[in-house]
Amino acid sequence: MEITITTRNQLTLATLVGELDGKTAPTAQEHIVPLCQAGSRVLLDMSQVTYMSSAGLRLMLLLYRQATSTGTTLVLAGLAEDLQDTMSATGFLTYFTVYDTVEAAEAALGQ
């Protein structure tokens, strides 16, 4: 998994590329959890995530809890249909605001 983090106009964009599974979730956690600071805005670009295992879902729950406890605005963009289906079936989509594209998320967040 590749993770690219950029910041512009007080919005942190974390772009994830590859599979989010038991092998890659710890690395993703190391990079993304520290972004959840009080009052920060974090956008996860999931458009290039090709697979998410239960370890990926656990990471998403951890990120949700971290964001909630720190007052971070955390949104997702570009979820593939199968990932949306998985997250919907497990109830995880109720935790996140999801946008079709990064551009739509940026517009909604005031970029």
Backbone as CSV, one residue per row, in Angstrom:
resi,resn,N_x,N_y,N_z,CA_x,CA_y,CA_z,C_x,C_y,C_z
1,MET,0.833,-1.181,0.000,0.000,0.000,0.000,0.872,1.236,0.000
2,GLU,0.495,2.181,-0.821,1.150,3.480,-0.850,0.220,4.494,-0.206
3,ILE,0.798,5.368,0.600,0.022,6.420,1.246,0.730,7.743,0.990
4,THR,-0.003,8.668,0.398,0.525,10.000,0.137,-0.297,10.992,0.934
5,ILE,0.374,11.849,1.679,-0.327,12.827,2.505,0.078,14.229,2.063
6,THR,-0.918,15.028,1.744,-0.684,16.413,1.363,-1.630,17.301,2.169
7,THR,-1.213,18.524,2.394,-2.047,19.479,3.129,-2.173,20.741,2.300
8,ARG,-3.399,21.219,2.189,-3.633,22.491,1.515,-4.888,23.129,2.099
9,ASN,-4.777,24.408,2.377,-5.901,25.179,2.913,-6.536,24.511,4.126
10,GLN,-5.727,24.092,5.054,-6.176,23.480,6.303,-6.969,22.192,6.111
11,LEU,-6.742,21.511,4.996,-7.344,20.208,4.737,-6.216,19.224,4.452
12,THR,-6.219,18.115,5.155,-5.207,17.095,4.926,-5.822,15.999,4.066
13,LEU,-5.173,15.734,2.938,-5.617,14.699,2.008,-4.673,13.514,2.120
14,ALA,-5.233,12.364,2.489,-4.455,11.125,2.542,-4.964,10.221,1.426
15,THR,-4.092,9.963,0.450,-4.447,9.121,-0.680,-3.889,7.733,-0.449
16,LEU,-4.771,6.738,-0.447,-4.380,5.348,-0.228,-4.445,4.613,-1.556
17,VAL,-3.399,3.841,-1.850,-3.336,3.089,-3.097,-2.988,1.648,-2.776
18,GLY,-3.833,0.721,-3.211,-3.560,-0.699,-3.013,-4.602,-1.374,-2.140
19,GLU,-4.194,-2.468,-1.503,-5.094,-3.236,-0.657,-4.942,-2.831,0.803
20,LEU,-6.056,-2.725,1.489,-6.065,-2.400,2.906,-6.431,-3.683,3.651
21,ASP,-5.403,-4.378,4.102,-5.601,-5.681,4.732,-4.722,-5.809,5.972
22,GLY,-4.628,-7.019,6.506,-3.862,-7.241,7.724,-2.398,-6.876,7.598
23,LYS,-1.890,-6.945,6.407,-0.488,-6.621,6.169,-0.253,-5.114,6.084
24,THR,-1.206,-4.389,5.521,-1.008,-2.959,5.269,-1.721,-2.038,6.252
25,ALA,-2.727,-2.548,6.955,-3.486,-1.707,7.885,-2.608,-1.078,8.972
26,PRO,-1.642,-1.805,9.565,-0.803,-1.163,10.583,-0.014,0.037,10.049
27,THR,0.487,-0.069,8.833,1.214,1.041,8.232,0.280,2.216,7.984
28,ALA,-0.907,1.919,7.471,-1.885,2.980,7.241,-2.248,3.654,8.560
29,GLN,-2.393,2.867,9.603,-2.716,3.413,10.921,-1.616,4.352,11.399
30,GLU,-0.373,3.962,11.233,0.756,4.796,11.648,0.752,6.153,10.954
31,HIS,0.330,6.173,9.688,0.338,7.414,8.919,-0.896,8.273,9.157
32,ILE,-2.055,7.646,9.348,-3.306,8.404,9.351,-3.742,8.839,10.748
33,VAL,-3.584,7.992,11.752,-4.038,8.360,13.105,-3.436,9.679,13.582
34,PRO,-2.134,9.931,13.362,-1.578,11.215,13.827,-2.196,12.444,13.142
35,LEU,-2.882,12.247,12.032,-3.521,13.371,11.340,-4.762,13.855,12.082
36,CYS,-5.302,13.004,12.932,-6.540,13.312,13.656,-6.229,14.137,14.899
37,GLN,-5.982,15.402,14.667,-5.706,16.368,15.739,-6.940,17.233,15.949
38,ALA,-7.030,17.830,17.113,-8.192,18.652,17.458,-8.490,19.685,16.375
39,GLY,-9.710,19.616,15.860,-10.161,20.594,14.888,-9.655,20.398,13.469
40,SER,-8.888,19.349,13.212,-8.351,19.152,11.861,-9.419,18.591,10.924
41,ARG,-9.156,18.724,9.637,-10.039,18.185,8.597,-9.225,17.222,7.758
42,VAL,-9.675,15.966,7.707,-8.935,14.917,7.008,-9.852,14.278,5.972
43,LEU,-9.334,14.181,4.763,-10.037,13.550,3.649,-9.248,12.325,3.225
44,LEU,-9.880,11.160,3.299,-9.234,9.930,2.835,-9.696,9.654,1.420
45,ASP,-8.760,9.703,0.480,-9.045,9.360,-0.911,-8.897,7.854,-1.038
46,MET,-10.034,7.171,-1.140,-10.070,5.706,-1.192,-10.276,5.199,-2.618
47,SER,-10.172,6.085,-3.598,-10.505,5.719,-4.978,-9.575,4.660,-5.567
48,GLN,-8.394,4.496,-4.984,-7.456,3.517,-5.518,-7.243,2.342,-4.559
49,VAL,-8.144,2.203,-3.579,-8.108,1.044,-2.689,-8.891,-0.066,-3.382
50,THR,-8.198,-1.158,-3.683,-8.797,-2.228,-4.470,-9.437,-3.326,-3.624
51,TYR,-9.099,-3.367,-2.331,-9.612,-4.425,-1.463,-9.517,-3.962,-0.021
52,MET,-10.513,-4.329,0.793,-10.463,-4.030,2.215,-10.907,-5.262,2.991
53,SER,-10.015,-5.767,3.820,-10.324,-6.927,4.653,-10.920,-6.473,5.973
54,SER,-11.160,-7.422,6.867,-11.666,-7.072,8.196,-10.658,-6.203,8.945
55,ALA,-9.377,-6.378,8.674,-8.357,-5.517,9.301,-8.515,-4.084,8.817
56,GLY,-8.871,-3.894,7.564,-9.138,-2.565,7.037,-10.362,-1.945,7.684
57,LEU,-11.392,-2.772,7.901,-12.593,-2.279,8.576,-12.281,-1.892,10.020
58,ARG,-11.438,-2.677,10.686,-11.033,-2.323,12.055,-10.300,-0.990,12.070
59,LEU,-9.454,-0.782,11.074,-8.753,0.500,10.971,-9.748,1.636,10.786
60,MET,-10.739,1.440,9.951,-11.733,2.484,9.724,-12.474,2.807,11.024
61,LEU,-12.796,1.789,11.814,-13.453,2.014,13.097,-12.529,2.776,14.048
62,LEU,-11.265,2.396,14.064,-10.284,3.098,14.898,-10.178,4.565,14.488
63,LEU,-10.135,4.817,13.186,-10.054,6.198,12.697,-11.300,6.989,13.074
64,TYR,-12.448,6.367,12.962,-13.695,7.030,13.354,-13.651,7.411,14.830
65,ARG,-13.246,6.475,15.666,-13.185,6.743,17.107,-12.164,7.834,17.431
66,GLN,-11.020,7.786,16.769,-9.983,8.803,16.997,-10.483,10.176,16.563
67,ALA,-11.113,10.221,15.399,-11.636,11.498,14.894,-12.710,12.053,15.821
68,THR,-13.586,11.193,16.283,-14.659,11.626,17.184,-14.092,12.154,18.495
69,SER,-13.097,11.483,19.030,-12.542,11.892,20.329,-11.722,13.174,20.239
70,THR,-11.195,13.488,19.053,-10.359,14.685,18.910,-11.076,15.847,18.225
71,GLY,-12.295,15.631,17.778,-13.011,16.692,17.080,-12.548,16.888,15.649
72,THR,-12.011,15.829,15.060,-11.545,15.869,13.673,-12.706,15.622,12.720
73,THR,-12.758,16.387,11.649,-13.695,16.106,10.572,-12.999,15.114,9.648
74,LEU,-13.546,13.909,9.541,-12.955,12.847,8.725,-13.977,12.401,7.701
75,VAL,-13.632,12.546,6.420,-14.541,12.143,5.349,-13.807,11.220,4.383
76,LEU,-14.601,10.438,3.650,-14.056,9.504,2.672,-14.492,9.927,1.277
77,ALA,-13.648,9.633,0.299,-14.009,9.926,-1.089,-13.574,8.781,-1.989
78,GLY,-14.385,8.524,-3.007,-14.005,7.591,-4.054,-14.092,6.122,-3.705
79,LEU,-14.959,5.749,-2.777,-15.073,4.328,-2.431,-15.614,3.539,-3.619
80,ALA,-14.931,2.471,-3.970,-15.421,1.585,-5.024,-16.733,0.952,-4.567
81,GLU,-17.544,0.549,-5.511,-18.869,0.014,-5.192,-18.798,-1.190,-4.256
82,ASP,-17.842,-2.078,-4.468,-17.758,-3.258,-3.602,-17.342,-2.877,-2.181
83,LEU,-16.487,-1.864,-2.036,-16.119,-1.402,-0.702,-17.308,-0.714,-0.027
84,GLN,-18.066,0.040,-0.796,-19.275,0.665,-0.251,-20.256,-0.402,0.218
85,ASP,-20.407,-1.453,-0.584,-21.323,-2.539,-0.218,-20.886,-3.195,1.087
86,THR,-19.590,-3.465,1.211,-19.065,-4.096,2.423,-19.264,-3.186,3.626
87,MET,-18.930,-1.925,3.468,-19.063,-0.985,4.581,-20.529,-0.744,4.934
88,SER,-21.394,-0.795,3.953,-22.813,-0.625,4.208,-23.373,-1.842,4.946
89,ALA,-23.018,-3.032,4.486,-23.518,-4.270,5.096,-23.072,-4.414,6.543
90,THR,-21.895,-3.884,6.861,-21.366,-3.990,8.219,-21.734,-2.789,9.083
91,GLY,-22.427,-1.804,8.497,-22.849,-0.630,9.249,-21.810,0.471,9.325
92,PHE,-20.666,0.284,8.690,-19.582,1.257,8.791,-19.868,2.549,8.033
93,LEU,-20.687,2.503,7.005,-20.966,3.722,6.242,-21.709,4.755,7.083
94,THR,-22.407,4.300,8.126,-23.131,5.253,8.969,-22.181,6.134,9.776
95,TYR,-20.925,5.721,9.911,-19.945,6.481,10.681,-19.288,7.605,9.873
96,PHE,-19.366,7.535,8.567,-18.601,8.443,7.715,-19.483,9.201,6.739
97,THR,-19.036,10.402,6.408,-19.592,11.120,5.282,-18.759,10.698,4.077
98,VAL,-19.442,10.258,3.030,-18.750,9.716,1.856,-19.125,10.534,0.624
99,TYR,-18.111,10.892,-0.146,-18.305,11.632,-1.396,-17.818,10.773,-2.560
100,ASP,-18.413,10.998,-3.721,-18.030,10.225,-4.902,-16.608,10.515,-5.348
101,THR,-16.186,11.774,-5.225,-14.859,12.174,-5.693,-14.170,13.056,-4.660
102,VAL,-12.866,13.168,-4.797,-12.092,14.064,-3.944,-12.551,15.501,-4.169
103,GLU,-12.791,15.846,-5.416,-13.222,17.210,-5.740,-14.541,17.552,-5.053
104,ALA,-15.495,16.610,-5.050,-16.777,16.839,-4.387,-16.585,17.011,-2.881
105,ALA,-15.708,16.220,-2.307,-15.429,16.332,-0.869,-14.768,17.664,-0.548
106,GLU,-13.818,18.064,-1.371,-13.143,19.356,-1.149,-14.134,20.498,-1.243
107,ALA,-15.029,20.434,-2.212,-16.037,21.488,-2.379,-16.952,21.541,-1.151
108,ALA,-17.349,20.386,-0.659,-18.228,20.332,0.504,-17.526,20.838,1.763
109,LEU,-16.218,20.636,1.833,-15.453,21.065,2.994,-14.958,22.501,2.866
110,GLY,-15.359,23.151,1.773,-15.037,24.570,1.633,-13.701,24.859,1.005
111,GLN,-13.207,23.996,0.146,-11.918,24.225,-0.503,-12.082,25.062,-1.744
